[in-house]
Amino acid sequence: MIERTLILEGTGRSLRLGAGETLLDGLERNGYRMRRSCRNGVCEICQITLLEGEVVQRYPAATLQGPTADVLACTATALSDLRVEIEGLRMPGVLAVKKLTCDISAIEKLNHDVYRVRLHLPATGSLATEFYAGQYLDIVLPDGKQASFSIGSAPEMGRELELHIRHIPDSAMSTAIVEHLLNQPSVQIELPKGDCYLKATEVAADTRLILAAASTGFAQVKSIVEHLLANQHSNPIHIYWAVRSADDFYLDKLPEQWAREHTHVMMHHVVSEPDGSPDWAGRTGLITEAILEDFSDFDDVEVIASGSPGMVYALLDALEAKGLKQEQMKSDVFAYAPRPK
Ligand code: FES
């Protein structure tokens, strides 16, 4: 047996199958995911369509040829280069979105309007790789209404998730979510969502990270920082956290601890409306101004921005004027709010 090429119909992609390697093993070795269970030709869940080429199937024993043969990927090996169609094939790195019912293990108030909610994933959602740091989930209420929240804990926490939920009394949806979380033992969620995330293994050694968050956007930052620290990451991490009034900050001790224990983590609190915070002695103004004060160039910088469309696009405009390219910035905003003209 020799190496063969496997062309994946409809994806524009192909991969090399090792000599004697089953189609399923070759796909999984290359990071693809598809339905499979028994891995020995019995359950038939891994059936795919062979469009071109020839395979030998170990069980049930058969030699099969395209263009429309049904083949079990777990027991078939290639006798020629192949072209196949696989329903539900997941590309490498893309995680499956799951709907899960989680226990609400704790809910506590962190300041005057933000709650920390701790969720315990059921065993089916127990894999640490179920989401990437920076992704979000949707809470789905019993009436079907749903709202999105950044996951505020790192994937390394396994089945324990944390959310930071701000209660907006004027919003019926916000009130319904908080009341559900305060009064029910469990909640339905959909995760993971969002393409604004960071993987420690993919950050270049000379990259300086700027994590800019407004209000509870800090949850996304927290997930990313805890993921980086869990992976002994040593790139400079500059965190900018902006709120209107000083009493909007929460979890005060955590960023202090990061900065104390990790010299490469720099924390900046910024209050945008200091008139309402007479005791605030820290930085004031807009988050954009604070970043521009601290950075003279944006070479080798990657920015993750977590806030409203107005805040994110104002930051992008300001940093682009200083040489940053849009591809150096990530934000969930880019997926749902067009850039203002
Ligand atoms: S995984 Fe069960 S037949 Fe292939």
Residues whose N, C-alpha, C, O or C-beta is under 5 A from the ligand:
A	BS01	FES	R36 S37 C38 R39 N40 G41 V42 C43 E44 I45 C46 L72 C74
